Amino acid sequence: MAKREEDPKLRALQESRSLNVHPERVRDEGFVSAPFFDARDVVQVKYEMVRKVECDRATVSAAAAAFGLSRPSYYAAAAALAGAGLPGLVGAKPGPKRAHKLNDEVCAFLDEALAGEPQLRAGDLVDRVEEHFGVHVHPRSIERALARYRVAKGSSKSR
């Protein structure tokens, strides 16, 4: 069986979080007839949708429908474009943006526990976090979080 040729643009769009997961919904004439436009590129789709409203005076509803997006998507794209330019149209990285279990409060608690009992290991601290805060964390997560916490606080203590 012959190996399928990989599309480098498709790969680039995926890596840059710019892949339109529903390119088949884009019905705008420019995307249908001009090879320059690529319905797989969500940044281009959103930009052209905003341009269609602002320059061509299309209604938001008509533009959103033609570009396969919702009206709230139009307003979000227009605000992102106005606030950050084209980079604002690129999707944000998925996942948590900050520590949600091992936050500063938990790290301060752990740092204090270690100050009183320096022989404690990360495995011992797991139980204390679960008892005191009701969250389960991995011992390695505790080690990494404490290292980040100490760097942020300017402390040179290490384990």
PADO-72649 format. One record per residue: z, y, x of N, C-alpha, C in turn; residue in three letters; chain. Coordinates in nm, 2 decimals, decimal comma, padded with zeros to 4 digits. Example, Ala and Ser with C-alpha at 12.3 -4.5 7.8 and 13.67 -1.06 7.14 Angstrom:
2
node nz: 00,78; ny: -00,57; nx: 01,32; caz: 00,78; cay: -00,45; cax: 01,23; cz: 00,78; cy: -00,33; cx: 01,32; marfi: ALA; kefi: A
node nz: 00,71; ny: -00,22; nx: 01,28; caz: 00,71; cay: -00,11; cax: 01,37; cz: 00,79; cy: 00,00; cx: 01,29; marfi: SER; kefi: A
end
This chain:
159
node nz: 00,00; ny: -00,12; nx: 00,08; caz: 00,00; cay: 00,00; cax: 00,00; cz: 00,00; cy: 00,12; cx: 00,09; marfi: MET; kefi: A
node nz: -00,09; ny: 00,22; nx: 00,06; caz: -00,10; cay: 00,34; cax: 00,14; cz: 00,01; cy: 00,43; cx: 00,11; marfi: ALA; kefi: A
node nz: 00,06; ny: 00,50; nx: 00,21; caz: 00,17; cay: 00,60; cax: 00,20; cz: 00,11; cy: 00,73; cx: 00,14; marfi: LYS; kefi: A
node nz: 00,18; ny: 00,78; nx: 00,03; caz: 00,14; cay: 00,90; cax: -00,03; cz: 00,16; cy: 01,02; cx: 00,06; marfi: ARG; kefi: A
node nz: 00,07; ny: 01,11; nx: 00,07; caz: 00,08; cay: 01,23; cax: 00,15; cz: 00,18; cy: 01,32; cx: 00,09; marfi: GLU; kefi: A
node nz: 00,27; ny: 01,37; nx: 00,17; caz: 00,38; cay: 01,46; cax: 00,12; cz: 00,33; cy: 01,60; cx: 00,12; marfi: GLU; kefi: A
node nz: 00,36; ny: 01,67; nx: 00,01; caz: 00,32; cay: 01,81; cax: -00,01; cz: 00,42; cy: 01,90; cx: 00,06; marfi: ASP; kefi: A
node nz: 00,38; ny: 01,97; nx: 00,17; caz: 00,47; cay: 02,05; cax: 00,25; cz: 00,53; cy: 02,17; cx: 00,17; marfi: PRO; kefi: A
node nz: 00,45; ny: 02,22; nx: 00,08; caz: 00,50; cay: 02,33; cax: 00,00; cz: 00,61; cy: 02,29; cx: -00,10; marfi: LYS; kefi: A
node nz: 00,59; ny: 02,17; nx: -00,16; caz: 00,69; cay: 02,11; cax: -00,25; cz: 00,82; cy: 02,09; cx: -00,17; marfi: LEU; kefi: A
node nz: 00,81; ny: 02,04; nx: -00,05; caz: 00,93; cay: 02,02; cax: 00,03; cz: 01,00; cy: 02,15; cx: 00,06; marfi: ARG; kefi: A
node nz: 00,92; ny: 02,25; nx: 00,10; caz: 00,98; cay: 02,38; cax: 00,13; cz: 01,05; cy: 02,45; cx: 00,01; marfi: ALA; kefi: A
node nz: 00,98; ny: 02,43; nx: -00,11; caz: 01,05; cay: 02,49; cax: -00,23; cz: 01,18; cy: 02,41; cx: -00,26; marfi: LEU; kefi: A
node nz: 01,18; ny: 02,28; nx: -00,24; caz: 01,31; cay: 02,21; cax: -00,27; cz: 01,41; cy: 02,26; cx: -00,17; marfi: GLN; kefi: A
node nz: 01,38; ny: 02,27; nx: -00,04; caz: 01,48; cay: 02,30; cax: 00,06; cz: 01,53; cy: 02,45; cx: 00,04; marfi: GLU; kefi: A
node nz: 01,45; ny: 02,53; nx: -00,01; caz: 01,49; cay: 02,67; cax: -00,03; cz: 01,55; cy: 02,70; cx: -00,17; marfi: SER; kefi: A
node nz: 01,57; ny: 02,59; nx: -00,25; caz: 01,62; cay: 02,60; cax: -00,38; cz: 01,54; cy: 02,69; cx: -00,47; marfi: ARG; kefi: A
node nz: 01,41; ny: 02,68; nx: -00,45; caz: 01,31; cay: 02,77; cax: -00,53; cz: 01,22; cy: 02,68; cx: -00,61; marfi: SER; kefi: A
node nz: 01,25; ny: 02,56; nx: -00,63; caz: 01,16; cay: 02,47; cax: -00,70; cz: 01,19; cy: 02,48; cx: -00,85; marfi: LEU; kefi: A
node nz: 01,08; ny: 02,51; nx: -00,93; caz: 01,09; cay: 02,52; cax: -01,07; cz: 01,09; cy: 02,38; cx: -01,13; marfi: ASN; kefi: A
node nz: 01,19; ny: 02,34; nx: -01,19; caz: 01,20; cay: 02,20; cax: -01,24; cz: 01,11; cy: 02,17; cx: -01,36; marfi: VAL; kefi: A
node nz: 01,06; ny: 02,28; nx: -01,42; caz: 00,97; cay: 02,26; cax: -01,54; cz: 00,85; cy: 02,35; cx: -01,52; marfi: HIS; kefi: A
node nz: 00,77; ny: 02,32; nx: -01,42; caz: 00,65; cay: 02,41; cax: -01,41; cz: 00,55; cy: 02,39; cx: -01,52; marfi: PRO; kefi: A
node nz: 00,55; ny: 02,28; nx: -01,59; caz: 00,46; cay: 02,25; cax: -01,70; cz: 00,49; cy: 02,35; cx: -01,82; marfi: GLU; kefi: A
node nz: 00,60; ny: 02,42; nx: -01,82; caz: 00,63; cay: 02,51; cax: -01,93; cz: 00,57; cy: 02,65; cx: -01,91; marfi: ARG; kefi: A
node nz: 00,52; ny: 02,68; nx: -01,79; caz: 00,46; cay: 02,81; cax: -01,76; cz: 00,32; cy: 02,81; cx: -01,82; marfi: VAL; kefi: A
node nz: 00,30; ny: 02,90; nx: -01,91; caz: 00,17; cay: 02,91; cax: -01,98; cz: 00,10; cy: 03,05; cx: -01,95; marfi: ARG; kefi: A
node nz: 00,16; ny: 03,13; nx: -01,87; caz: 00,10; cay: 03,26; cax: -01,84; cz: -00,04; cy: 03,24; cx: -01,79; marfi: ASP; kefi: A
node nz: -00,13; ny: 03,33; nx: -01,83; caz: -00,27; cay: 03,31; cax: -01,79; cz: -00,29; cy: 03,32; cx: -01,64; marfi: GLU; kefi: A
node nz: -00,21; ny: 03,40; nx: -01,57; caz: -00,23; cay: 03,42; cax: -01,43; cz: -00,19; cy: 03,28; cx: -01,36; marfi: GLY; kefi: A
node nz: -00,09; ny: 03,22; nx: -01,40; caz: -00,05; cay: 03,09; cax: -01,34; cz: -00,15; cy: 02,98; cx: -01,38; marfi: PHE; kefi: A
node nz: -00,21; ny: 02,99; nx: -01,49; caz: -00,31; cay: 02,89; cax: -01,54; cz: -00,44; cy: 02,90; cx: -01,47; marfi: VAL; kefi: A
node nz: -00,49; ny: 03,02; nx: -01,44; caz: -00,62; cay: 03,04; cax: -01,39; cz: -00,63; cy: 03,08; cx: -01,24; marfi: SER; kefi: A
node nz: -00,53; ny: 03,13; nx: -01,18; caz: -00,54; cay: 03,18; cax: -01,05; cz: -00,47; cy: 03,08; cx: -00,95; marfi: ALA; kefi: A
node nz: -00,54; ny: 03,04; nx: -00,85; caz: -00,48; cay: 02,94; cax: -00,75; cz: -00,37; cy: 03,01; cx: -00,67; marfi: PRO; kefi: A
node nz: -00,36; ny: 03,14; nx: -00,66; caz: -00,26; cay: 03,21; cax: -00,59; cz: -00,12; cy: 03,18; cx: -00,64; marfi: PHE; kefi: A
node nz: -00,11; ny: 03,18; nx: -00,78; caz: 00,01; cay: 03,16; cax: -00,84; cz: 00,05; cy: 03,01; cx: -00,85; marfi: PHE; kefi: A
node nz: 00,17; ny: 02,98; nx: -00,83; caz: 00,22; cay: 02,84; cax: -00,83; cz: 00,34; cy: 02,83; cx: -00,92; marfi: ASP; kefi: A
node nz: 00,32; ny: 02,76; nx: -01,03; caz: 00,43; cay: 02,75; cax: -01,13; cz: 00,55; cy: 02,67; cx: -01,08; marfi: ALA; kefi: A
node nz: 00,53; ny: 02,60; nx: -00,97; caz: 00,64; cay: 02,52; cax: -00,91; cz: 00,74; cy: 02,62; cx: -00,84; marfi: ARG; kefi: A
node nz: 00,70; ny: 02,74; nx: -00,81; caz: 00,78; cay: 02,84; cax: -00,73; cz: 00,85; cy: 02,92; cx: -00,83; marfi: ASP; kefi: A
node nz: 00,98; ny: 02,89; nx: -00,86; caz: 01,06; cay: 02,96; cax: -00,96; cz: 01,08; cy: 03,11; cx: -00,92; marfi: VAL; kefi: A
node nz: 01,08; ny: 03,14; nx: -00,79; caz: 01,10; cay: 03,28; cax: -00,75; cz: 00,97; cy: 03,36; cx: -00,80; marfi: VAL; kefi: A
node nz: 00,86; ny: 03,31; nx: -00,77; caz: 00,73; cay: 03,37; cax: -00,81; cz: 00,72; cy: 03,38; cx: -00,97; marfi: GLN; kefi: A
node nz: 00,76; ny: 03,28; nx: -01,04; caz: 00,76; cay: 03,28; cax: -01,18; cz: 00,85; cy: 03,39; cx: -01,24; marfi: VAL; kefi: A
node nz: 00,97; ny: 03,39; nx: -01,19; caz: 01,07; cay: 03,49; cax: -01,24; cz: 01,02; cy: 03,64; cx: -01,20; marfi: LYS; kefi: A
node nz: 00,97; ny: 03,65; nx: -01,08; caz: 00,92; cay: 03,79; cax: -01,04; cz: 00,81; cy: 03,83; cx: -01,14; marfi: TYR; kefi: A
node nz: 00,71; ny: 03,74; nx: -01,16; caz: 00,60; cay: 03,78; cax: -01,24; cz: 00,64; cy: 03,80; cx: -01,39; marfi: GLU; kefi: A
node nz: 00,74; ny: 03,73; nx: -01,43; caz: 00,80; cay: 03,75; cax: -01,57; cz: 00,85; cy: 03,89; cx: -01,58; marfi: MET; kefi: A
node nz: 00,93; ny: 03,93; nx: -01,48; caz: 00,99; cay: 04,06; cax: -01,48; cz: 00,88; cy: 04,17; cx: -01,47; marfi: VAL; kefi: A
node nz: 00,79; ny: 04,15; nx: -01,38; caz: 00,67; cay: 04,24; cax: -01,37; cz: 00,59; cy: 04,25; cx: -01,50; marfi: ARG; kefi: A
node nz: 00,58; ny: 04,14; nx: -01,57; caz: 00,50; cay: 04,15; cax: -01,69; cz: 00,57; cy: 04,24; cx: -01,80; marfi: LYS; kefi: A
node nz: 00,70; ny: 04,24; nx: -01,80; caz: 00,77; cay: 04,32; cax: -01,89; cz: 00,77; cy: 04,47; cx: -01,84; marfi: VAL; kefi: A
node nz: 00,80; ny: 04,49; nx: -01,71; caz: 00,82; cay: 04,62; cax: -01,66; cz: 00,69; cy: 04,70; cx: -01,64; marfi: GLU; kefi: A
node nz: 00,58; ny: 04,63; nx: -01,60; caz: 00,46; cay: 04,69; cax: -01,57; cz: 00,35; cy: 04,68; cx: -01,68; marfi: CYS; kefi: A
node nz: 00,35; ny: 04,56; nx: -01,74; caz: 00,25; cay: 04,54; cax: -01,84; cz: 00,30; cy: 04,56; cx: -01,98; marfi: ASP; kefi: A
node nz: 00,43; ny: 04,60; nx: -01,99; caz: 00,49; cay: 04,63; cax: -02,12; cz: 00,49; cy: 04,52; cx: -02,22; marfi: ARG; kefi: A
node nz: 00,50; ny: 04,40; nx: -02,17; caz: 00,52; cay: 04,28; cax: -02,27; cz: 00,66; cy: 04,28; cx: -02,32; marfi: ALA; kefi: A
node nz: 00,68; ny: 04,22; nx: -02,43; caz: 00,82; cay: 04,21; cax: -02,48; cz: 00,89; cy: 04,10; cx: -02,40; marfi: THR; kefi: A
node nz: 01,02; ny: 04,11; nx: -02,40; caz: 01,10; cay: 04,02; cax: -02,33; cz: 01,08; cy: 03,88; cx: -02,38; marfi: VAL; kefi: A
node nz: 01,08; ny: 03,87; nx: -02,51; caz: 01,06; cay: 03,74; cax: -02,58; cz: 00,92; cy: 03,68; cx: -02,54; marfi: SER; kefi: A
node nz: 00,82; ny: 03,75; nx: -02,55; caz: 00,68; cay: 03,70; cax: -02,52; cz: 00,67; cy: 03,66; cx: -02,37; marfi: ALA; kefi: A
node nz: 00,73; ny: 03,75; nx: -02,28; caz: 00,72; cay: 03,71; cax: -02,14; cz: 00,80; cy: 03,59; cx: -02,11; marfi: ALA; kefi: A
node nz: 00,92; ny: 03,58; nx: -02,16; caz: 01,00; cay: 03,46; cax: -02,14; cz: 00,93; cy: 03,34; cx: -02,19; marfi: ALA; kefi: A
node nz: 00,87; ny: 03,34; nx: -02,30; caz: 00,80; cay: 03,22; cax: -02,36; cz: 00,68; cy: 03,19; cx: -02,27; marfi: ALA; kefi: A
node nz: 00,61; ny: 03,29; nx: -02,22; caz: 00,49; cay: 03,26; cax: -02,14; cz: 00,52; cy: 03,20; cx: -02,01; marfi: ALA; kefi: A
node nz: 00,64; ny: 03,23; nx: -01,96; caz: 00,68; cay: 03,18; cax: -01,82; cz: 00,77; cy: 03,06; cx: -01,83; marfi: PHE; kefi: A
node nz: 00,79; ny: 03,01; nx: -01,96; caz: 00,87; cay: 02,89; cax: -01,97; cz: 01,02; cy: 02,91; cx: -01,95; marfi: GLY; kefi: A
node nz: 01,07; ny: 03,03; nx: -01,97; caz: 01,21; cay: 03,06; cax: -01,95; cz: 01,27; cy: 03,12; cx: -02,07; marfi: LEU; kefi: A
node nz: 01,40; ny: 03,14; nx: -02,07; caz: 01,47; cay: 03,20; cax: -02,19; cz: 01,48; cy: 03,35; cx: -02,17; marfi: SER; kefi: A
node nz: 01,52; ny: 03,41; nx: -02,28; caz: 01,54; cay: 03,56; cax: -02,27; cz: 01,66; cy: 03,59; cx: -02,18; marfi: ARG; kefi: A
node nz: 01,77; ny: 03,51; nx: -02,19; caz: 01,88; cay: 03,53; cax: -02,09; cz: 01,84; cy: 03,52; cx: -01,95; marfi: PRO; kefi: A
node nz: 01,74; ny: 03,42; nx: -01,92; caz: 01,69; cay: 03,41; cax: -01,79; cz: 01,62; cy: 03,53; cx: -01,74; marfi: SER; kefi: A
node nz: 01,54; ny: 03,59; nx: -01,84; caz: 01,47; cay: 03,72; cax: -01,80; cz: 01,58; cy: 03,83; cx: -01,76; marfi: TYR; kefi: A
node nz: 01,68; ny: 03,85; nx: -01,84; caz: 01,78; cay: 03,95; cax: -01,81; cz: 01,85; cy: 03,92; cx: -01,68; marfi: TYR; kefi: A
node nz: 01,88; ny: 03,80; nx: -01,65; caz: 01,94; cay: 03,76; cax: -01,53; cz: 01,85; cy: 03,79; cx: -01,41; marfi: ALA; kefi: A
node nz: 01,72; ny: 03,75; nx: -01,43; caz: 01,62; cay: 03,77; cax: -01,32; cz: 01,60; cy: 03,92; cx: -01,30; marfi: ALA; kefi: A
node nz: 01,59; ny: 04,00; nx: -01,40; caz: 01,57; cay: 04,15; cax: -01,39; cz: 01,69; cy: 04,21; cx: -01,31; marfi: ALA; kefi: A
node nz: 01,81; ny: 04,17; nx: -01,35; caz: 01,93; cay: 04,22; cax: -01,28; cz: 01,93; cy: 04,18; cx: -01,14; marfi: ALA; kefi: A
node nz: 01,90; ny: 04,05; nx: -01,11; caz: 01,91; cay: 04,00; cax: -00,97; cz: 01,80; cy: 04,07; cx: -00,89; marfi: ALA; kefi: A
node nz: 01,68; ny: 04,09; nx: -00,94; caz: 01,58; cay: 04,16; cax: -00,87; cz: 01,61; cy: 04,31; cx: -00,84; marfi: LEU; kefi: A
node nz: 01,67; ny: 04,37; nx: -00,94; caz: 01,71; cay: 04,51; cax: -00,92; cz: 01,83; cy: 04,52; cx: -00,82; marfi: ALA; kefi: A
node nz: 01,92; ny: 04,43; nx: -00,82; caz: 02,03; cay: 04,43; cax: -00,73; cz: 02,01; cy: 04,38; cx: -00,59; marfi: GLY; kefi: A
node nz: 01,93; ny: 04,28; nx: -00,58; caz: 01,91; cay: 04,22; cax: -00,44; cz: 01,77; cy: 04,20; cx: -00,40; marfi: ALA; kefi: A
node nz: 01,67; ny: 04,24; nx: -00,48; caz: 01,53; cay: 04,22; cax: -00,45; cz: 01,49; cy: 04,07; cx: -00,46; marfi: GLY; kefi: A
node nz: 01,39; ny: 04,04; nx: -00,40; caz: 01,34; cay: 03,90; cax: -00,41; cz: 01,44; cy: 03,79; cx: -00,38; marfi: LEU; kefi: A
node nz: 01,52; ny: 03,81; nx: -00,27; caz: 01,62; cay: 03,71; cax: -00,24; cz: 01,72; cy: 03,68; cx: -00,36; marfi: PRO; kefi: A
node nz: 01,74; ny: 03,78; nx: -00,44; caz: 01,82; cay: 03,76; cax: -00,56; cz: 01,77; cy: 03,66; cx: -00,66; marfi: GLY; kefi: A
node nz: 01,64; ny: 03,63; nx: -00,65; caz: 01,58; cay: 03,54; cax: -00,75; cz: 01,60; cy: 03,39; cx: -00,70; marfi: LEU; kefi: A
node nz: 01,64; ny: 03,38; nx: -00,58; caz: 01,66; cay: 03,24; cax: -00,53; cz: 01,79; cy: 03,19; cx: -00,58; marfi: VAL; kefi: A
node nz: 01,79; ny: 03,06; nx: -00,63; caz: 01,91; cay: 03,00; cax: -00,68; cz: 02,02; cy: 03,00; cx: -00,58; marfi: GLY; kefi: A
node nz: 02,14; ny: 03,01; nx: -00,63; caz: 02,26; cay: 03,00; cax: -00,55; cz: 02,28; cy: 02,85; cx: -00,50; marfi: ALA; kefi: A
node nz: 02,35; ny: 02,84; nx: -00,39; caz: 02,38; cay: 02,70; cax: -00,35; cz: 02,47; cy: 02,64; cx: -00,45; marfi: LYS; kefi: A
node nz: 02,45; ny: 02,51; nx: -00,48; caz: 02,54; cay: 02,44; cax: -00,57; cz: 02,67; cy: 02,41; cx: -00,51; marfi: PRO; kefi: A
node nz: 02,77; ny: 02,38; nx: -00,59; caz: 02,90; cay: 02,33; cax: -00,54; cz: 03,00; cy: 02,44; cx: -00,54; marfi: GLY; kefi: A
node nz: 03,12; ny: 02,41; nx: -00,50; caz: 03,23; cay: 02,51; cax: -00,50; cz: 03,21; cy: 02,61; cx: -00,39; marfi: PRO; kefi: A
node nz: 03,25; ny: 02,73; nx: -00,42; caz: 03,23; cay: 02,84; cax: -00,32; cz: 03,35; cy: 02,86; cx: -00,23; marfi: LYS; kefi: A
node nz: 03,46; ny: 02,80; nx: -00,27; caz: 03,58; cay: 02,82; cax: -00,19; cz: 03,67; cy: 02,70; cx: -00,22; marfi: ARG; kefi: A
node nz: 03,78; ny: 02,69; nx: -00,14; caz: 03,87; cay: 02,58; cax: -00,16; cz: 03,94; cy: 02,59; cx: -00,30; marfi: ALA; kefi: A
node nz: 03,94; ny: 02,49; nx: -00,38; caz: 04,00; cay: 02,50; cax: -00,51; cz: 04,13; cy: 02,42; cx: -00,52; marfi: HIS; kefi: A
node nz: 04,14; ny: 02,32; nx: -00,44; caz: 04,27; cay: 02,24; cax: -00,44; cz: 04,36; cy: 02,29; cx: -00,32; marfi: LYS; kefi: A
node nz: 04,30; ny: 02,30; nx: -00,21; caz: 04,38; cay: 02,34; cax: -00,09; cz: 04,36; cy: 02,49; cx: -00,07; marfi: LEU; kefi: A
node nz: 04,41; ny: 02,57; nx: -00,16; caz: 04,40; cay: 02,72; cax: -00,15; cz: 04,51; cy: 02,77; cx: -00,06; marfi: ASN; kefi: A
node nz: 04,52; ny: 02,90; nx: -00,05; caz: 04,62; cay: 02,96; cax: 00,04; cz: 04,76; cy: 02,93; cx: 00,00; marfi: ASP; kefi: A
node nz: 04,79; ny: 02,92; nx: -00,13; caz: 04,92; cay: 02,89; cax: -00,17; cz: 04,96; cy: 02,75; cx: -00,13; marfi: GLU; kefi: A
node nz: 04,87; ny: 02,65; nx: -00,14; caz: 04,90; cay: 02,51; cax: -00,10; cz: 04,91; cy: 02,51; cx: 00,05; marfi: VAL; kefi: A
node nz: 04,82; ny: 02,57; nx: 00,12; caz: 04,83; cay: 02,57; cax: 00,27; cz: 04,95; cy: 02,64; cx: 00,32; marfi: CYS; kefi: A
node nz: 05,00; ny: 02,74; nx: 00,26; caz: 05,13; cay: 02,81; cax: 00,30; cz: 05,24; cy: 02,71; cx: 00,28; marfi: ALA; kefi: A
node nz: 05,24; ny: 02,64; nx: 00,17; caz: 05,34; cay: 02,54; cax: 00,14; cz: 05,34; cy: 02,43; cx: 00,25; marfi: PHE; kefi: A
node nz: 05,22; ny: 02,38; nx: 00,28; caz: 05,21; cay: 02,28; cax: 00,39; cz: 05,25; cy: 02,33; cx: 00,52; marfi: LEU; kefi: A
node nz: 05,21; ny: 02,45; nx: 00,56; caz: 05,25; cay: 02,51; cax: 00,69; cz: 05,40; cy: 02,52; cx: 00,70; marfi: ASP; kefi: A
node nz: 05,46; ny: 02,56; nx: 00,59; caz: 05,61; cay: 02,58; cax: 00,59; cz: 05,68; cy: 02,44; cx: 00,60; marfi: GLU; kefi: A
node nz: 05,62; ny: 02,34; nx: 00,53; caz: 05,68; cay: 02,20; cax: 00,54; cz: 05,67; cy: 02,15; cx: 00,69; marfi: ALA; kefi: A
node nz: 05,56; ny: 02,18; nx: 00,75; caz: 05,54; cay: 02,14; cax: 00,89; cz: 05,63; cy: 02,22; cx: 00,99; marfi: LEU; kefi: A
node nz: 05,66; ny: 02,34; nx: 00,95; caz: 05,75; cay: 02,42; cax: 01,04; cz: 05,89; cy: 02,36; cx: 01,04; marfi: ALA; kefi: A
node nz: 05,93; ny: 02,31; nx: 00,92; caz: 06,06; cay: 02,25; cax: 00,91; cz: 06,06; cy: 02,11; cx: 00,96; marfi: GLY; kefi: A
node nz: 05,95; ny: 02,04; nx: 00,95; caz: 05,95; cay: 01,90; cax: 00,99; cz: 05,81; cy: 01,87; cx: 01,06; marfi: GLU; kefi: A
node nz: 05,81; ny: 01,91; nx: 01,19; caz: 05,68; cay: 01,90; cax: 01,27; cz: 05,63; cy: 01,76; cx: 01,28; marfi: PRO; kefi: A
node nz: 05,71; ny: 01,66; nx: 01,26; caz: 05,67; cay: 01,52; cax: 01,28; cz: 05,59; cy: 01,47; cx: 01,16; marfi: GLN; kefi: A
node nz: 05,58; ny: 01,54; nx: 01,05; caz: 05,51; cay: 01,50; cax: 00,93; cz: 05,36; cy: 01,49; cx: 00,97; marfi: LEU; kefi: A
node nz: 05,30; ny: 01,38; nx: 00,91; caz: 05,16; cay: 01,36; cax: 00,93; cz: 05,08; cy: 01,40; cx: 00,80; marfi: ARG; kefi: A
node nz: 04,95; ny: 01,41; nx: 00,81; caz: 04,87; cay: 01,45; cax: 00,70; cz: 04,89; cy: 01,36; cx: 00,58; marfi: ALA; kefi: A
node nz: 04,91; ny: 01,23; nx: 00,61; caz: 04,93; cay: 01,13; cax: 00,50; cz: 05,06; cy: 01,16; cx: 00,43; marfi: GLY; kefi: A
node nz: 05,16; ny: 01,20; nx: 00,50; caz: 05,29; cay: 01,24; cax: 00,43; cz: 05,27; cy: 01,36; cx: 00,35; marfi: ASP; kefi: A
node nz: 05,19; ny: 01,45; nx: 00,39; caz: 05,17; cay: 01,58; cax: 00,32; cz: 05,09; cy: 01,55; cx: 00,19; marfi: LEU; kefi: A
node nz: 05,01; ny: 01,45; nx: 00,18; caz: 04,94; cay: 01,42; cax: 00,06; cz: 05,03; cy: 01,40; cx: -00,06; marfi: VAL; kefi: A
node nz: 05,14; ny: 01,32; nx: -00,03; caz: 05,24; cay: 01,30; cax: -00,14; cz: 05,31; cy: 01,43; cx: -00,18; marfi: ASP; kefi: A
node nz: 05,34; ny: 01,51; nx: -00,08; caz: 05,41; cay: 01,64; cax: -00,12; cz: 05,32; cy: 01,73; cx: -00,20; marfi: ARG; kefi: A
node nz: 05,19; ny: 01,74; nx: -00,17; caz: 05,10; cay: 01,82; cax: -00,25; cz: 05,09; cy: 01,76; cx: -00,39; marfi: VAL; kefi: A
node nz: 05,08; ny: 01,63; nx: -00,40; caz: 05,07; cay: 01,57; cax: -00,53; cz: 05,19; cy: 01,60; cx: -00,62; marfi: GLU; kefi: A
node nz: 05,31; ny: 01,58; nx: -00,55; caz: 05,44; cay: 01,61; cax: -00,62; cz: 05,45; cy: 01,75; cx: -00,67; marfi: GLU; kefi: A
node nz: 05,43; ny: 01,84; nx: -00,58; caz: 05,45; cay: 01,99; cax: -00,60; cz: 05,34; cy: 02,06; cx: -00,68; marfi: HIS; kefi: A
node nz: 05,22; ny: 02,02; nx: -00,65; caz: 05,11; cay: 02,09; cax: -00,72; cz: 05,03; cy: 02,01; cx: -00,82; marfi: PHE; kefi: A
node nz: 05,05; ny: 01,88; nx: -00,82; caz: 04,98; cay: 01,79; cax: -00,92; cz: 04,84; cy: 01,76; cx: -00,88; marfi: GLY; kefi: A
node nz: 04,80; ny: 01,78; nx: -00,76; caz: 04,66; cay: 01,75; cax: -00,72; cz: 04,66; cy: 01,65; cx: -00,61; marfi: VAL; kefi: A
node nz: 04,56; ny: 01,56; nx: -00,61; caz: 04,54; cay: 01,46; cax: -00,51; cz: 04,44; cy: 01,51; cx: -00,41; marfi: HIS; kefi: A
node nz: 04,47; ny: 01,50; nx: -00,28; caz: 04,38; cay: 01,54; cax: -00,18; cz: 04,38; cy: 01,43; cx: -00,07; marfi: VAL; kefi: A
node nz: 04,28; ny: 01,43; nx: 00,01; caz: 04,26; cay: 01,34; cax: 00,12; cz: 04,34; cy: 01,39; cx: 00,25; marfi: HIS; kefi: A
node nz: 04,40; ny: 01,31; nx: 00,33; caz: 04,46; cay: 01,36; cax: 00,45; cz: 04,37; cy: 01,44; cx: 00,54; marfi: PRO; kefi: A
node nz: 04,25; ny: 01,40; nx: 00,55; caz: 04,16; cay: 01,47; cax: 00,64; cz: 04,13; cy: 01,61; cx: 00,58; marfi: ARG; kefi: A
node nz: 04,12; ny: 01,62; nx: 00,45; caz: 04,11; cay: 01,75; cax: 00,39; cz: 04,22; cy: 01,85; cx: 00,42; marfi: SER; kefi: A
node nz: 04,34; ny: 01,79; nx: 00,42; caz: 04,46; cay: 01,87; cax: 00,46; cz: 04,45; cy: 01,92; cx: 00,60; marfi: ILE; kefi: A
node nz: 04,41; ny: 01,83; nx: 00,69; caz: 04,40; cay: 01,87; cax: 00,83; cz: 04,29; cy: 01,99; cx: 00,85; marfi: GLU; kefi: A
node nz: 04,18; ny: 01,97; nx: 00,78; caz: 04,08; cay: 02,08; cax: 00,79; cz: 04,12; cy: 02,21; cx: 00,73; marfi: ARG; kefi: A
node nz: 04,19; ny: 02,20; nx: 00,61; caz: 04,23; cay: 02,32; cax: 00,54; cz: 04,34; cy: 02,39; cx: 00,62; marfi: ALA; kefi: A
node nz: 04,43; ny: 02,32; nx: 00,68; caz: 04,53; cay: 02,38; cax: 00,76; cz: 04,47; cy: 02,45; cx: 00,88; marfi: LEU; kefi: A
node nz: 04,37; ny: 02,39; nx: 00,94; caz: 04,31; cay: 02,45; cax: 01,06; cz: 04,24; cy: 02,58; cx: 01,02; marfi: ALA; kefi: A
node nz: 04,17; ny: 02,58; nx: 00,90; caz: 04,11; cay: 02,70; cax: 00,85; cz: 04,21; cy: 02,81; cx: 00,82; marfi: ARG; kefi: A
node nz: 04,32; ny: 02,76; nx: 00,76; caz: 04,42; cay: 02,85; cax: 00,71; cz: 04,49; cy: 02,92; cx: 00,83; marfi: TYR; kefi: A
node nz: 04,51; ny: 02,84; nx: 00,94; caz: 04,58; cay: 02,90; cax: 01,06; cz: 04,49; cy: 02,99; cx: 01,13; marfi: ARG; kefi: A
node nz: 04,36; ny: 02,96; nx: 01,14; caz: 04,27; cay: 03,06; cax: 01,20; cz: 04,26; cy: 03,19; cx: 01,12; marfi: VAL; kefi: A
node nz: 04,26; ny: 03,18; nx: 00,99; caz: 04,25; cay: 03,30; cax: 00,90; cz: 04,38; cy: 03,38; cx: 00,92; marfi: ALA; kefi: A
node nz: 04,49; ny: 03,31; nx: 00,93; caz: 04,62; cay: 03,38; cax: 00,95; cz: 04,65; cy: 03,43; cx: 01,09; marfi: LYS; kefi: A
node nz: 04,56; ny: 03,39; nx: 01,18; caz: 04,58; cay: 03,43; cax: 01,32; cz: 04,69; cy: 03,35; cx: 01,39; marfi: GLY; kefi: A
node nz: 04,72; ny: 03,23; nx: 01,34; caz: 04,83; cay: 03,15; cax: 01,40; cz: 04,76; cy: 03,06; cx: 01,50; marfi: SER; kefi: A
node nz: 04,83; ny: 03,03; nx: 01,61; caz: 04,78; cay: 02,94; cax: 01,71; cz: 04,84; cy: 02,80; cx: 01,70; marfi: SER; kefi: A
node nz: 04,92; ny: 02,78; nx: 01,60; caz: 04,98; cay: 02,64; cax: 01,59; cz: 04,87; cy: 02,54; cx: 01,56; marfi: LYS; kefi: A
node nz: 04,89; ny: 02,43; nx: 01,62; caz: 04,79; cay: 02,32; cax: 01,59; cz: 04,87; cy: 02,19; cx: 01,58; marfi: SER; kefi: A
node nz: 04,81; ny: 02,09; nx: 01,52; caz: 04,87; cay: 01,96; cax: 01,51; cz: 04,83; cy: 01,86; cx: 01,61; marfi: ARG; kefi: A
end
